[in-house]
């Protein structure tokens, strides 16, 4: 049976409305002994009027076996500092 690991990471992006970058990365963080990083595309990833957000596993792929895998469940919450009603949880 798989061991359930619970963790939490908070990423505060200052001045989000004024970002000019196509991609921004969080600092790496560790949950369950694995190193993760968030990648945000503030203007979407080829889709206008959308924000794209990705959870990346920073494992050293060269040291992993061909059939390696990691089962992951995660929730994202985007908080609008101006209006909590505009916050989103997925």
MMTF fields as JSON, N, C-alpha, C and O atoms, coordinates in Angstrom:
{
  "mmtfVersion": "1.0.0",
  "mmtfProducer": "UNKNOWN",
  "numBonds": 359,
  "numAtoms": 360,
  "numGroups": 90,
  "numChains": 1,
  "numModels": 1,
  "chainsPerModel": [1],
  "groupsPerChain": [90],
  "chainIdList": ["A"],
  "bondAtomList": [4, 2, 8, 6, 12, 10, 16, 14, 20, 18, 24, 22, 28, 26, 32, 30, 36, 34, 40, 38, 44, 42, 48, 46, 52, 50, 56, 54, 60, 58, 64, 62, 68, 66, 72, 70, 76, 74, 80, 78, 84, 82, 88, 86, 92, 90, 96, 94, 100, 98, 104, 102, 108, 106, 112, 110, 116, 114, 120, 118, 124, 122, 128, 126, 132, 130, 136, 134, 140, 138, 144, 142, 148, 146, 152, 150, 156, 154, 160, 158, 164, 162, 168, 166, 172, 170, 176, 174, 180, 178, 184, 182, 188, 186, 192, 190, 196, 194, 200, 198, 204, 202, 208, 206, 212, 210, 216, 214, 220, 218, 224, 222, 228, 226, 232, 230, 236, 234, 240, 238, 244, 242, 248, 246, 252, 250, 256, 254, 260, 258, 264, 262, 268, 266, 272, 270, 276, 274, 280, 278, 284, 282, 288, 286, 292, 290, 296, 294, 300, 298, 304, 302, 308, 306, 312, 310, 316, 314, 320, 318, 324, 322, 328, 326, 332, 330, 336, 334, 340, 338, 344, 342, 348, 346, 352, 350, 356, 354],
  "bondOrderList": [1, 1, 1, 1, 1, 1, 1, 1, 1, 1, 1, 1, 1, 1, 1, 1, 1, 1, 1, 1, 1, 1, 1, 1, 1, 1, 1, 1, 1, 1, 1, 1, 1, 1, 1, 1, 1, 1, 1, 1, 1, 1, 1, 1, 1, 1, 1, 1, 1, 1, 1, 1, 1, 1, 1, 1, 1, 1, 1, 1, 1, 1, 1, 1, 1, 1, 1, 1, 1, 1, 1, 1, 1, 1, 1, 1, 1, 1, 1, 1, 1, 1, 1, 1, 1, 1, 1, 1, 1],
  "groupList": [{"groupName": "UNK", "atomNameList": ["N", "CA", "C", "O"], "elementList": ["N", "C", "C", "O"], "formalChargeList": [0, 0, 0, 0], "bondAtomList": [1, 0, 2, 1, 3, 2], "bondOrderList": [1, 1, 2], "singleLetterCode": "X", "chemCompType": "L-PEPTIDE LINKING"}],
  "groupTypeList": [0, 0, 0, 0, 0, 0, 0, 0, 0, 0, 0, 0, 0, 0, 0, 0, 0, 0, 0, 0, 0, 0, 0, 0, 0, 0, 0, 0, 0, 0, 0, 0, 0, 0, 0, 0, 0, 0, 0, 0, 0, 0, 0, 0, 0, 0, 0, 0, 0, 0, 0, 0, 0, 0, 0, 0, 0, 0, 0, 0, 0, 0, 0, 0, 0, 0, 0, 0, 0, 0, 0, 0, 0, 0, 0, 0, 0, 0, 0, 0, 0, 0, 0, 0, 0, 0, 0, 0, 0, 0],
  "groupIdList": [1, 2, 3, 4, 5, 6, 7, 8, 9, 10, 11, 12, 13, 14, 15, 16, 17, 18, 19, 20, 21, 22, 23, 24, 25, 26, 27, 28, 29, 30, 31, 32, 33, 34, 35, 36, 37, 38, 39, 40, 41, 42, 43, 44, 45, 46, 47, 48, 49, 50, 51, 52, 53, 54, 55, 56, 57, 58, 59, 60, 61, 62, 63, 64, 65, 66, 67, 68, 69, 70, 71, 72, 73, 74, 75, 76, 77, 78, 79, 80, 81, 82, 83, 84, 85, 86, 87, 88, 89, 90],
  "secStructList": [7, 7, 7, 7, 7, 7, 7, 7, 7, 7, 7, 7, 7, 6, 6, 4, 4, 4, 7, 7, 7, 1, 7, 3, 3, 7, 7, 7, 3, 3, 3, 6, 6, 3, 3, 3, 3, 3, 3, 3, 3, 6, 6, 7, 1, 1, 7, 6, 6, 7, 7, 3, 3, 3, 3, 3, 3, 7, 7, 7, 4, 4, 4, 1, 7, 6, 6, 7, 7, 7, 7, 7, 7, 7, 7, 7, 3, 3, 7, 7, 1, 1, 7, 4, 4, 4, 7, 3, 3, 7],
  "xCoordList": [0.843, 0.0, 0.888, 1.907, 0.492, 1.271, 1.131, 0.064, 2.22, 2.225, 1.703, 2.178, 0.737, 0.177, 1.03, 1.276, 1.47, 2.277, 1.498, 0.997, 1.397, 0.682, 1.671, 2.476, 1.609, 2.491, 1.825, 0.777, 2.441, 1.879, 3.018, 4.061, 2.807, 3.772, 3.0, 1.99, 3.467, 2.832, 3.809, 4.963, 3.333, 4.147, 3.459, 2.377, 4.087, 3.544, 4.241, 5.465, 3.456, 3.994, 3.626, 2.463, 4.607, 4.365, 4.147, 4.78, 3.243, 2.942, 2.594, 3.062, 1.779, 1.423, 0.84, 1.155, 0.011, -0.648, 0.334, 0.009, 1.528, 2.508, 3.619, 4.567, 3.51, 4.557, 4.66, 3.65, 5.885, 6.142, 6.674, 6.686, 7.106, 7.709, 6.668, 5.515, 7.101, 6.225, 6.138, 5.108, 7.24, 7.296, 7.985, 8.955, 7.467, 8.132, 8.142, 7.214, 9.198, 9.379, 9.409, 9.979, 8.79, 8.908, 10.286, 11.001, 10.646, 11.826, 11.504, 10.347, 12.484, 12.232, 11.801, 12.227, 10.955, 10.508, 10.437, 10.321, 10.506, 10.523, 9.262, 8.91, 8.587, 7.448, 7.591, 7.77, 7.512, 7.616, 8.96, 9.043, 10.013, 11.338, 11.588, 12.653, 10.634, 10.764, 10.913, 10.33, 11.697, 11.905, 10.96, 10.941, 10.178, 9.17, 9.432, 10.197, 8.778, 8.836, 7.561, 7.048, 7.055, 5.903, 6.381, 7.298, 5.745, 5.992, 4.68, 3.654, 4.711, 3.514, 3.763, 4.824, 2.777, 2.775, 1.631, 0.478, 1.934, 0.888, -0.073, -1.236, 0.394, -0.466, -0.885, -1.178, -0.913, -1.285, -0.123, 0.909, -0.301, 0.713, 0.12, -0.209, -0.012, -0.615, -2.112, -2.75, -2.685, -4.122, -4.307, -3.943, -4.864, -5.072, -6.063, -6.942, -5.916, -6.82, -6.856, -7.831, -5.817, -5.718, -4.339, -3.369, -4.281, -2.991, -2.735, -3.632, -1.542, -1.178, -0.269, 0.623, -0.504, 0.295, 0.641, -0.238, 1.918, 2.399, 3.165, 3.895, 2.989, 3.766, 4.833, 4.511, 6.102, 7.204, 7.97, 8.275, 8.276, 9.121, 10.557, 10.861, 11.438, 12.815, 13.765, 14.958, 13.237, 14.082, 15.117, 14.87, 16.273, 17.325, 16.907, 17.089, 16.351, 15.805, 16.852, 16.522, 18.104, 19.163, 19.426, 19.967, 19.052, 19.316, 18.094, 18.15, 17.003, 15.775, 15.63, 16.079, 14.996, 14.759, 13.684, 12.917, 13.64, 12.702, 11.246, 10.433, 10.916, 9.528, 9.219, 8.202, 10.086, 9.882, 8.631, 8.333, 7.909, 6.733, 6.456, 6.932, 5.685, 5.29, 3.822, 3.462, 3.001, 1.573, 1.376, 1.765, 0.774, 0.661, -0.732, -1.301, -1.26, -2.505, -2.178, -1.463, -2.694, -2.423, -3.598, -4.4, -3.675, -4.695, -3.997, -2.961, -4.562, -4.021, -5.069, -6.256, -4.618, -5.511, -4.832, -3.716, -5.507, -5.0, -5.835, -7.051, -5.171, -5.859, -5.752, -4.658, -6.894, -6.942, -6.91, -7.831, -5.862, -5.694, -6.704, -6.95, -7.29, -8.255, -9.644, -10.349, -10.034, -11.364, -11.282, -10.967, -11.563, -11.546, -12.548, -12.362, -13.605, -14.613, -14.022, -14.554, -12.936, -12.292, -11.199, -10.553, -10.994, -10.004, -10.502, -11.707, -9.56, -9.899, -9.202, -8.041, -9.919, -9.336, -9.612, -10.754, -8.565, -8.699, -8.045, -8.043],
  "yCoordList": [-1.184, 0.0, 1.247, 1.297, 2.228, 3.458, 4.313, 4.386, 4.951, 5.845, 7.215, 7.778, 7.741, 9.048, 10.135, 10.102, 11.082, 12.195, 13.476, 13.704, 14.294, 15.564, 16.695, 16.645, 17.695, 18.845, 20.094, 20.033, 21.207, 22.483, 23.408, 23.455, 24.137, 25.124, 26.383, 26.312, 27.519, 28.802, 29.607, 29.808, 30.06, 30.864, 32.205, 32.289, 33.242, 34.595, 35.252, 35.377, 35.666, 36.346, 37.817, 38.193, 38.625, 40.057, 40.754, 40.42, 41.725, 42.535, 41.678, 41.941, 40.666, 39.731, 40.451, 40.097, 41.436, 42.15, 42.858, 43.159, 43.126, 43.882, 43.009, 43.531, 41.689, 40.799, 40.876, 40.886, 40.929, 40.948, 39.6, 39.342, 38.752, 37.467, 36.503, 36.499, 35.679, 34.629, 33.47, 32.803, 33.234, 32.137, 32.619, 33.375, 32.168, 32.424, 31.119, 30.315, 30.924, 29.694, 30.0, 31.002, 29.125, 29.229, 28.732, 28.125, 28.996, 28.348, 26.862, 26.513, 25.984, 24.559, 24.326, 25.04, 23.32, 22.967, 21.45, 20.749, 20.953, 19.508, 19.097, 19.673, 18.092, 17.456, 15.959, 15.518, 15.193, 13.743, 13.269, 12.22, 14.027, 13.652, 13.928, 13.588, 14.534, 14.854, 16.362, 17.145, 16.751, 18.173, 18.599, 18.007, 19.633, 20.138, 21.607, 22.286, 22.069, 23.481, 23.805, 22.97, 25.019, 25.475, 26.355, 27.16, 26.187, 27.019, 27.71, 27.053, 29.026, 29.796, 30.534, 31.123, 30.493, 31.272, 32.272, 31.936, 33.501, 34.473, 34.777, 35.101, 34.676, 34.951, 33.675, 33.687, 32.591, 31.313, 30.713, 31.355, 29.512, 28.825, 28.628, 27.51, 29.73, 29.685, 29.926, 29.854, 30.212, 30.479, 31.851, 32.052, 32.784, 34.134, 34.136, 33.278, 35.095, 35.306, 34.141, 33.979, 33.339, 32.236, 32.269, 32.757, 31.746, 31.547, 30.047, 29.278, 29.63, 28.217, 28.02, 28.828, 26.934, 26.637, 25.155, 24.307, 24.848, 23.476, 23.118, 23.941, 21.877, 21.319, 20.432, 19.462, 20.757, 20.004, 19.23, 19.758, 17.982, 17.148, 17.36, 17.142, 17.778, 18.082, 16.907, 17.103, 15.687, 14.499, 14.447, 14.914, 13.876, 13.692, 12.548, 11.377, 12.891, 11.888, 10.882, 9.733, 11.308, 10.411, 9.26, 8.232, 9.414, 8.363, 7.472, 6.568, 7.719, 6.954, 5.835, 5.961, 4.739, 3.634, 4.025, 4.962, 3.302, 3.597, 3.572, 4.376, 2.652, 2.5, 3.277, 3.029, 4.203, 5.01, 5.866, 6.376, 6.016, 6.895, 7.362, 6.768, 8.428, 8.968, 9.375, 10.213, 8.783, 9.109, 10.31, 10.284, 11.36, 12.607, 13.196, 13.238, 13.641, 14.405, 15.755, 15.833, 16.805, 18.122, 19.05, 18.858, 20.055, 21.099, 22.431, 22.662, 23.29, 24.634, 25.644, 25.49, 26.666, 27.756, 29.057, 29.347, 29.825, 31.129, 32.168, 32.237, 32.974, 33.953, 35.331, 35.819, 35.94, 37.313, 38.218, 38.189, 39.019, 39.846, 40.977, 41.508, 41.353, 42.45, 41.954, 42.606, 40.798, 40.258, 38.748, 38.021, 38.279, 36.838, 36.093, 34.907, 36.771, 36.147, 35.737, 34.848, 36.374, 36.059, 35.0, 34.641, 34.504, 33.448, 32.144, 31.927, 31.272, 30.027, 28.868, 28.978, 27.751, 26.523, 25.396, 25.18, 24.683, 23.555, 22.33, 21.272],
  "zCoordList": [0.0, 0.0, 0.0, 0.688, -0.766, -0.873, 0.379, 0.989, 0.74, 1.892, 1.453, 0.466, 2.179, 1.858, 2.513, 3.718, 1.715, 2.198, 1.951, 0.85, 2.958, 2.833, 3.066, 3.996, 2.232, 2.389, 1.848, 1.204, 2.117, 1.68, 1.27, 1.923, 0.192, -0.279, -0.651, -1.351, -0.19, -0.506, -1.353, -0.973, -2.496, -3.412, -3.59, -4.171, -3.089, -3.226, -4.414, -4.435, -5.395, -6.575, -6.445, -6.588, -6.179, -5.986, -7.324, -8.325, -7.323, -8.512, -9.727, -10.834, -9.516, -10.585, -11.805, -12.941, -11.581, -12.685, -13.6, -14.748, -13.1, -13.878, -14.469, -15.056, -14.318, -14.825, -16.343, -17.046, -16.834, -18.271, -18.767, -19.97, -17.853, -18.218, -18.764, -18.334, -19.725, -20.24, -19.261, -19.159, -18.537, -17.574, -16.308, -16.361, -15.162, -13.891, -13.098, -13.189, -12.328, -11.56, -10.073, -9.641, -9.3, -7.847, -7.443, -8.24, -6.202, -5.647, -5.511, -5.274, -5.652, -5.421, -3.968, -3.061, -3.766, -2.417, -2.306, -3.311, -1.08, -0.841, -0.102, 0.928, -0.644, 0.025, -0.213, -1.348, 0.843, 0.729, 0.213, -0.426, 0.482, 0.027, -1.446, -1.962, -2.13, -3.552, -3.72, -2.969, -4.708, -4.975, -6.091, -7.17, -5.811, -6.737, -7.054, -6.369, -8.106, -8.471, -9.242, -9.988, -9.059, -9.831, -10.976, -10.822, -12.118, -13.29, -13.618, -13.791, -13.705, -14.061, -15.366, -15.572, -16.234, -17.475, -17.311, -17.582, -16.871, -16.546, -17.692, -17.451, -18.921, -20.075, -20.783, -21.978, -20.053, -20.637, -21.407, -21.602, -21.829, -22.626, -24.013, -24.411, -24.742, -26.074, -26.071, -27.122, -24.909, -24.817, -24.181, -23.023, -24.924, -24.4, -23.244, -23.166, -22.36, -21.225, -20.245, -19.512, -20.226, -19.279, -18.632, -19.213, -17.438, -16.779, -16.735, -16.388, -17.076, -17.0, -15.796, -15.54, -15.056, -13.875, -13.889, -14.039, -13.734, -13.81, -12.545, -11.991, -12.096, -10.995, -11.618, -12.305, -11.384, -11.979, -10.917, -9.847, -11.221, -10.374, -10.838, -12.011, -9.948, -10.324, -10.111, -9.882, -10.185, -10.025, -11.144, -12.255, -10.837, -11.837, -12.759, -12.427, -13.908, -14.831, -15.302, -15.597, -15.374, -15.828, -14.877, -15.285, -13.614, -12.628, -12.378, -11.543, -13.089, -12.866, -13.89, -15.029, -13.473, -14.399, -15.411, -15.188, -16.513, -17.596, -17.127, -17.582, -16.222, -15.776, -14.492, -13.845, -14.131, -12.928, -13.072, -14.152, -11.977, -11.97, -10.553, -9.585, -10.442, -9.146, -9.264, -10.09, -8.445, -8.436, -7.526, -6.358, -8.062, -7.313, -7.449, -8.54, -6.349, -6.331, -5.718, -4.719, -6.306, -5.737, -5.974, -6.888, -5.128, -5.233, -5.349, -4.726, -6.137, -6.298, -5.882, -6.171, -5.207, -4.842, -5.241, -4.81, -6.057, -6.474, -5.748, -5.923, -4.933, -4.094, -4.731, -5.017, -4.944, -5.437, -4.217, -3.401, -4.084, -2.888, -2.805, -1.722, -3.934, -3.948, -3.559, -2.788, -4.093, -3.822, -3.636, -4.577, -2.436, -2.158, -3.041, -3.315, -3.49, -4.354, -5.701, -6.366, -6.103, -7.38, -7.242, -8.226, -6.029, -5.811, -6.43, -6.551, -6.823, -7.512, -6.817, -6.422, -6.67, -6.117, -7.1, -7.503, -7.481, -8.423, -7.84, -8.469]
}
